[in-house]
Structure formats: structure tokens, C-alpha cells
Amino acid sequence: MAVWLTESSKVIVQGMTGAEGSKHTRRMLAAGTDVVGGVNPRKAGQQVDFDGTKLPVFASVAEAMEQTGADTSVIFVPPAGTKSAAIEAIDARIPLAVVITEGVPVHDTAAFWAHAQAQQRSHGNQTRIIGPNCPGIASPGKSNAGIIPADITGAGKIGLVSKSGTLTYQMMYELRDIGFSTAIGIGGDPVIGTTHIDALAAFEADPETAAIVMIGEIGGDAEERAAEFIKANVRKPVVGYIAGFTAPPGKTMGHAGAIISGSAGTADAKKVALEAAGVAVGKTPTETANLMREIVTAL
């Protein structure tokens, strides 16, 4: 099995005809993803040839879903148009919307996230948003929605949730001998859709995920909240890594969410919280991978 993205997922790409959308549509197709079309109102009715695979362009997400049965959208729309693209996907009630775009204004993300929550309360709409500013989601050997390289690792029994794109790739490579059920890059912006807790709950419920790697970073309290959730709800072994152990105090680092305030949000504080919940925390990605390898070997 896989979490949220499987071999039966039908993927559309909002912004498929743009430079990034086109490049990564080609890569997703090469990875075996069932990409069934794209969305661009100005180019609706056209077809785009991707190395022999011709994909239709639709005027809207709703039309694409009706014509193809799509259940996943990957959004490569530029920052200024991302809010509108996300709201369109939510209003069409697509089950999964993966927002790759970086540089989305936090106010815009908050607006489309609030819209999704309002739709869920009023209509039971269950659109899951991953991102923005994320690498997407990959279930190796099954499907790949986003920009995660498809040849890093194969299918296996580790679940991975990460704020960082590059650390997602590194951890997948470090543990390629074991493989992954699903890797989820949730993004590091101050406001995001899917959280560590959402992914942890999904991996806990997935019978083919045996252990979980959680990658966080300095700033905010998402990792501390995840630690509380793990302590109360997760029975599978979890290994953690916090990016930023060597970050100088008071300096903004990397992602917009990685801002330390006093002692709150430091790597050491997050490490303490996670270890109190029974999570083994590595000081480097390689050490973290080795901790996971020891756990999987003992299962």
C-alpha cells in the first residue's frame, strides 16, 4: 500500500504548459505516474506531446476531473496565481492538491487553507492540501506527484514526512536499501496544509508502513506538537531529525518558518520533546538513517 498517492491515482497538472509544469510533467510520466491531463484556461482544447504521450489541456479542474476521473492535482502555477489555482481545485472537490510553488504569500496560503476548511464544514469536501513550497509526494514504484526524483529509492516499508525538500531526497537515498512506502514533503512555510501529525496518523494506519522517519527544522512548534501526538497515538517506531542544530541563535534560517524566538523552536528543544515521546533523534541525516536501519533490522 501507499499513503494518499497510489498506482491507481490519476494526476492532472495545473500549469502543465509552463516551463516548470512541462518539465516535471515529463519527469512524472517517466516515473510511471498516471498523468491524464493539464489545466490552462488559455490553452484549453490543445494537446501537449510529452515524448509520445499526448495529454489534453482543460479549461478547469472541474472539467479535467469530469473528463478523466482525475483525483490528484499538482500545482505549478506562479505565486501570484497560486491562491486562485488552489481554490479552483478545492471547489472542484479534488481529493488531493499538491502545491509545489514556492514564494506564495503567507496571506494567500492562509486564505485558500481557510477556504478548504470552510468547504469541509459546509459540504464535507475532503480536499487534502500538501504544501505549498514543497517537493510533493512520492510512493516509489507506484506514483510520483511533484518534483521528488523518482530514481533515488524503491518501494519499501518506511514512511517519510519532511519539511525540507533536499533532506527528503537525502533520507530516501540514505535508506534506499530498505525503501519507502510513501515520502511526503510537507514544506516549511509558516502556513501549510498537511502537517507532520496528518502524515504520522496516515502512516500509523497504513499496514505496509513499518516505521516512520520525521524530518523537522528549527522554528515554530510543529515538531513539539508532533511529539505529543506520537506519544499518545503512534505505536510504530519513529526516528527524527531536526535541521538546524548548528544555526546561530536569533538568525532566520532557510524556510520562512525557521525562525527561533528565545529558547522556543531550537533544535535542542525539539530533540528533547521528541525523545520524551520515545523518538530516536539523530544529530545528522546519516546518523538518523542508521538509527532507522537498526530499528528495521530488529523488526
Buried (B, 14 or more C-beta within 10 A) or exposed (E): EBBBBBEEBBBBBBBBBBEBBBEBBBBBBBBBBBBBBBBBEEBBEEEBEBEEEEBBBBBBBBBBBEEBEBBBBBBBBEBEBBBEBBBBBBBBBBBBBBBBBBEBBEEBBEBBBEBBEEBEEEEEBEBBBBBBBBBBBBBBBBBBBBBBBBEBBEBBBBBBBBBBBEBBBBBBBBBBEBBBBBBBBBBBBBBBBBBBBBBBBBBBEBEBBBBBBBBBBBBBBBBBBBBBBBBEEBEBBBBBBBBBBEBEEEEEBBBBBBBBEEEEBBBEBBBBBBEEBEBBBBEEBEBBBBBBBEBBEEE
